[in-house]
Structures are given as structure tokens and as C-alpha cells.
């Protein structure tokens, strides 16, 4: 009833973009993960050097399980590096480590888009589930003739829109972190030469595409529910 052929047709561009982004990320990481840096510095050493360069003594480095699960936690000031990134002296590894250090630098400087995105986290974590409940509940109430159902469904759409806002807020944060990563890697000599810089850009651009795909998915999903609930209101009138 709620996930029909119209939904699949509406979401098809997002599904396709997500598949392309996933393939691009894996391909770029695999390719440049096999290319060693001339500096012979691995991801962990790169992170240490960049922490010192950026003047971030409170940032600690810890390992995390998985592949490409690297992240920076602004609450604990911990940079999590996966084993593959931490131990490999490859162009891909230092690119990933530097990108996460870019987030640490944003955090230390009070970068507004990062602060805005962080403020949205609790809202989105609650709203993503609550929005679904209200939309479906409103549709069920509407199906039995209760006018309140349309208003309830619209409230669910409004709450669900938080996910699209979060995805939109994430994009400039990630792009800025990648820009910082390129600058830091070049200025510290961790990467050198046009080929290594091209590899760093390739890896970071691939990662950025995943955030673009997430934004497209959120927006299309939101538009689908706006159309669905809007149709409920027109039928009621």
C-alpha cells in the first residue's frame, strides 16, 4: 500500500545513484589502496602528524572494526581509524585519515555547518522513526474516514523532512573536510606529486558522491510522501 510501483519508480534515480556511488568508492579505494605514498607514512602516522600540525592535543586515535568505518566523534574527541587505513601506507589510507582530521579541525574551530549537523542528530534519530509512524497512522485513520488522519500524516511528513535537512547539512561538512584534507596532506608532504594528489582527490570525490546519493534519496523519498499525503487531502476534500 505504501511501497508500491510508484514509490519504486520515484526512488529509482536514487537507487541507481547509490549503486554507482558504492561501486565508485570501492573502486577508488581499491585502486589507490595499492599505491604507496612516497613518504611511506601510514594512516595512523598521518593522523598523528596532522594532529600536531593542526594543534589538536585533545584528539585521540583509536581503532575501529570494519572497512571504511573511519570516523571522528566530536563528543569524545576521538578519531577512529579502521585497521586497513591505520596500517597501510597508501594514498587511499592517508586520504581517509586526513579527511577525518578535517572534521576534527572543523570541531576545534567551531565550524558552523558541523555544529548545525550535530544539533540535528538527536532530532533526526527520533524523527526518522516517529515520522514513519505518524504517516502510516494518519493514512490508516484517513482510510476509516477520520479527518484527523490527514493532519497527522502531514505532521509525520514534516518530522520526516528532518532527514532531508540532515542530508543537506552533511554535504558541505563533508566537502569542506575533504578540502582541508587535500591542503593538509600537500602542506605536510605526506603526499607529493601530481599523481598522489590526483589519487587523494579520486578517493575523496568518490566518498563525496555517497553523500550526494544520500541527499537525493532523502529528497525523493520526502517528495513521494508529500505527494501521497497531498493526494489524501484532495480525496478528502
C-alpha positions in Angstrom: 0.0 0.0 0.0 2.8 2.4 1.0 5.7 1.0 -1.0 4.1 0.4 -4.4 5.3 0.6 -8.0 5.0 4.4 -7.8 7.4 4.5 -4.9 9.9 2.3 -6.7 9.7 4.5 -9.8 10.2 7.6 -7.8 13.2 6.2 -5.9 14.8 4.6 -9.0 17.2 7.5 -9.7 18.3 7.4 -6.0 18.8 3.6 -6.1 20.9 3.9 -9.2 23.0 6.7 -7.9 23.6 4.8 -4.6 24.8 1.8 -6.6 27.1 3.9 -8.7 28.5 5.7 -5.6 29.1 2.3 -3.9 31.0 1.0 -6.9 32.9 4.2 -7.3 34.0 4.2 -3.7 35.1 0.6 -3.7 36.9 1.0 -7.0 38.8 4.2 -5.9 39.7 2.8 -2.5 40.9 -0.5 -4.0 43.0 1.2 -6.7 44.7 3.8 -4.6 44.9 1.5 -1.6 47.5 -0.4 -3.6 49.6 2.7 -4.4 52.1 3.5 -1.7 52.9 7.1 -0.8 56.4 8.3 -1.4 56.6 9.4 2.2 55.9 5.8 3.3 53.6 7.2 6.0 50.6 5.0 7.0 47.2 6.3 8.0 47.9 6.2 11.7 51.2 8.1 11.3 49.5 10.6 9.0 46.8 11.2 11.6 49.4 11.8 14.3 51.3 14.2 12.2 48.2 16.1 11.2 47.0 16.3 14.8 50.3 18.0 15.8 50.1 20.3 12.7 46.6 21.4 13.5 47.3 21.9 17.2 44.7 19.4 18.4 46.3 17.8 21.5 42.9 16.7 22.9 42.2 14.4 19.9 43.0 10.8 20.5 43.3 8.0 17.9 41.6 4.6 18.4 41.0 1.6 16.3 37.6 0.6 15.0 36.5 -2.6 13.3 35.3 -2.9 9.8 36.3 -1.5 6.4 35.9 2.2 5.7 34.3 2.7 9.1 36.7 5.5 10.0 35.1 8.5 11.7 35.6 11.4 14.1 33.5 11.7 17.2 33.2 15.4 18.3 31.7 14.4 21.6 34.7 12.3 22.8 37.3 14.0 20.5 38.3 10.5 19.3 39.4 9.8 15.8 38.5 6.2 14.9 40.6 4.5 12.2 40.0 1.1 10.7 42.8 -1.4 10.7 43.2 -1.2 6.9 43.6 2.6 7.0 45.7 2.8 10.1 48.3 0.2 9.0 48.5 0.9 5.3 51.0 3.5 3.8 48.8 4.0 0.8 47.4 7.1 -0.9 43.9 6.0 -0.1 44.7 5.4 3.6 46.2 8.9 4.2 43.3 10.5 2.3 40.8 8.8 4.6 42.7 9.7 7.7 43.2 13.3 6.7 39.5 13.6 5.8 38.6 12.6 9.4 41.2 15.0 10.7 39.4 17.7 8.7 36.3 17.0 10.8 38.4 17.3 14.0 39.7 20.7 12.7 36.2 21.8 12.0 35.2 20.8 15.5 38.1 22.7 17.1 37.3 25.8 15.1 33.6 25.7 15.8 32.7 25.3 12.1 29.0 26.2 11.9 27.8 23.6 9.4 29.3 20.9 11.6 27.7 22.3 14.7 24.3 22.6 12.9 24.5 19.0 11.7 25.5 17.8 15.2 22.4 19.6 16.6 20.2 17.8 14.2 21.4 14.3 15.2 19.0 13.7 18.2 16.1 15.3 16.2 16.7 13.0 13.2 17.3 9.9 15.2 13.9 10.3 16.9 12.1 11.9 13.9 13.0 9.2 11.4 11.0 6.6 13.3 8.3 8.9 14.6 7.7 10.3 11.1 7.0 6.9 9.7 4.6 6.1 12.5 2.7 9.3 12.1 2.4 9.0 8.3 1.2 5.4 8.4 -1.0 6.1 11.3 -2.5 9.1 9.6 -3.2 7.1 6.5 -4.9 4.3 8.4 -7.1 6.9 10.2 -7.9 8.5 6.9 -8.9 5.2 5.4 -11.6 4.7 8.1 -13.0 8.2 7.5 -11.3 10.2 10.3 -10.3 13.7 9.1 -7.6 13.8 11.8 -5.7 11.3 9.7 -4.6 13.8 7.1 -3.3 16.3 9.7 -1.5 13.5 11.5 0.1 12.3 8.2 1.3 15.9 7.4 2.8 16.1 10.8 4.7 12.9 10.0 5.9 14.3 6.7 7.2 17.5 8.5 9.1 15.4 11.0 10.4 13.1 8.3 11.7 16.1 6.5 14.4 16.4 9.1 16.2 13.5 7.4 16.4 15.5 4.2 17.6 18.6 6.1 20.3 16.5 7.8 21.5 15.1 4.5 21.6 18.6 3.0 23.6 19.8 6.1 26.0 16.9 5.8 27.1 17.7 2.2 29.0 21.0 2.9 30.6 19.5 6.1 32.0 16.5 4.1 33.1 18.7 1.2 34.9 21.1 3.5 36.6 18.2 5.4 37.9 16.9 2.1 39.2 20.3 1.0 41.0 20.6 4.4 42.4 17.1 3.9 43.9 17.9 0.5 45.6 21.1 1.9 47.0 19.4 5.0 48.4 16.4 3.0 50.1 18.6 0.5 51.5 21.1 3.0 52.9 18.4 5.3 54.5 16.5 2.4 52.6 13.3 3.3 51.6 13.2 -0.4 53.7 14.7 -3.1 53.5 14.8 -6.8 50.5 15.3 -9.1 49.8 11.6 -9.2 49.4 11.2 -5.5 47.3 14.4 -5.2 45.1 13.0 -8.0 44.7 9.8 -6.1 43.7 11.7 -2.9 41.1 13.7 -4.9 39.8 10.5 -6.6 39.2 8.8 -3.2 37.7 11.9 -1.6 35.4 12.6 -4.6 34.2 9.1 -4.6 33.3 9.4 -0.9 31.5 12.7 -1.6 29.3 11.0 -4.2 27.9 8.8 -1.4 26.6 11.9 0.4 25.1 13.3 -2.8 23.3 9.9 -3.2 22.0 10.1 0.3 20.7 13.6 -0.2 19.0 12.6 -3.5 17.4 9.6 -1.8 16.1 11.7 1.2 14.7 14.4 -1.1 13.0 11.9 -3.4 11.5 9.9 -0.5 10.2 13.1 1.0 8.7 14.2 -2.2 7.0 10.8 -2.6 5.3 11.2 0.8 4.4 14.8 0.2 2.6 13.6 -3.0 1.0 10.7 -1.2 -0.3 12.7 1.7 -1.3 15.6 -0.6 -3.4 13.1 -2.5 -5.1 12.0 0.7 -6.1 15.6 1.4 -7.5 16.2 -2.1 -9.6 13.0 -1.9 -10.9 14.1 1.5 -12.0 17.4 0.0 
